[in-house]
Every structure is written in structure tokens, then in C-alpha cells.
Amino acid sequence: MSFFKTREPRRFRGVHIYTSERKDKLDKLIEQAKREEAIARGEDVPYKPDIESYRGKFGNNLKHLSRYKDPDRRRLHPGAAIAIIVVLLILWHYCLTGSFHF
């Protein structure tokens, strides 16, 4: 009898790394044509949403995620960075010499 539960190995997920965009577009077009044809015949067709239309929608609604994606947002103004460097150099000089005289 074992005191600890043994872990099962991970399941295989066959995710394709290389895909054909042309084939994907063709498959979407065929699926859309079949759906339209079934609707024209009066059949009830379940709606299958396109995953690409939902991609990135969740992160755009959260402030803390969307601010990192904003390309116009600068993290620190260059003038402020230079001022911080000068203050740190003066502080370093004071720690080495014990005075603020240059």
C-alpha cells in the first residue's frame, strides 16, 4: 500500500506548430458555405464561433494588462532618468569622500 498517490504521465496534445494559412482559410470558407446552404434548406445549424474573433479580448478589458501593451507609453522620461543618475552620482561621491564639495 502506498502512502502517496503516484502521478499519471501527461496526456499527449497534438498541437501543430506549422500550419497552412491557405488551408485554414479554405476550411473556413467551406464551413461557412455549408452553414449557409443548411440555413437556406431550413435546417437548424448550431453556431460555431470563430476563435480568432475572441483572441485578445480578455486582456484588453483589464487595466493592468493593457497598459503594458500600449506602445505609446514610456516607462520613464529621459530627463527624469538623467536627473536620477546625477543624484546617484552625487550620493556616491558623498559616500566616498564624506563631503558634497567637488
C-alpha positions in Angstrom: 0.0 0.0 0.0 1.4 3.4 -1.0 1.1 6.5 1.2 1.4 8.9 -1.7 -0.6 9.0 -4.9 1.6 8.3 -7.9 1.2 10.9 -10.7 0.0 9.9 -14.1 2.0 11.0 -17.1 0.8 14.0 -19.0 -1.6 13.3 -21.9 -0.4 13.9 -25.4 -1.6 17.1 -27.1 -1.2 17.1 -30.8 -0.8 20.8 -31.4 0.5 21.6 -34.8 3.4 24.1 -34.9 3.4 24.6 -38.6 0.0 25.4 -40.2 -1.1 26.3 -43.7 -2.9 29.6 -43.7 -4.3 28.9 -47.1 -5.8 25.6 -46.0 -7.3 27.3 -42.8 -8.9 30.0 -44.9 -10.2 27.4 -47.3 -11.6 25.3 -44.5 -13.4 28.3 -43.0 -14.8 29.2 -46.4 -16.1 25.6 -46.9 -17.6 25.6 -43.4 -19.3 28.9 -44.0 -20.7 27.7 -47.3 -22.1 24.5 -45.7 -23.7 26.5 -42.9 -25.3 28.9 -45.4 -26.6 26.1 -47.5 -28.1 24.3 -44.5 -29.7 27.6 -43.4 -31.2 28.0 -46.9 -32.7 24.5 -46.7 -34.2 25.4 -43.3 -32.1 23.1 -41.2 -31.2 24.0 -37.7 -27.4 24.6 -37.6 -25.5 25.0 -34.3 -23.4 28.2 -34.2 -19.7 27.5 -34.0 -17.9 30.8 -33.1 -14.6 31.7 -34.8 -11.8 31.6 -32.2 -9.8 34.3 -33.9 -12.6 36.8 -33.2 -12.2 36.3 -29.5 -8.4 36.3 -29.4 -7.1 39.1 -27.2 -10.4 40.4 -26.0 -9.9 39.4 -22.3 -6.6 41.3 -21.9 -7.9 44.5 -23.4 -10.5 44.9 -20.7 -8.0 44.7 -17.8 -6.1 47.9 -17.0 -3.0 46.2 -15.6 -2.6 44.1 -18.8 -3.5 46.7 -21.4 -1.0 49.3 -20.1 1.9 47.0 -20.9 0.7 46.6 -24.5 0.4 50.3 -25.1 3.3 51.2 -27.5 3.0 55.0 -26.8 3.5 54.6 -23.1 7.1 55.4 -22.0 8.2 53.9 -18.7 10.5 56.8 -17.6 11.0 60.2 -19.2 14.6 60.6 -20.4 15.1 63.9 -18.4 13.9 62.1 -15.2 16.4 59.3 -15.9 19.3 61.7 -16.2 18.2 63.5 -13.0 18.2 60.2 -11.1 21.6 59.3 -12.4 23.1 62.7 -11.4 21.6 62.4 -7.9 23.0 58.9 -7.5 26.4 60.1 -8.7 26.4 62.9 -6.1 25.3 60.4 -3.4 28.1 58.0 -4.4 30.6 60.9 -4.2 29.4 61.8 -0.7 29.7 58.2 0.4 33.3 58.0 -0.8 34.6 61.4 0.4 32.2 62.4 3.2 31.6 65.8 1.7 29.5 67.4 -1.1 32.4 69.6 -2.3 33.7 68.7 -5.8 
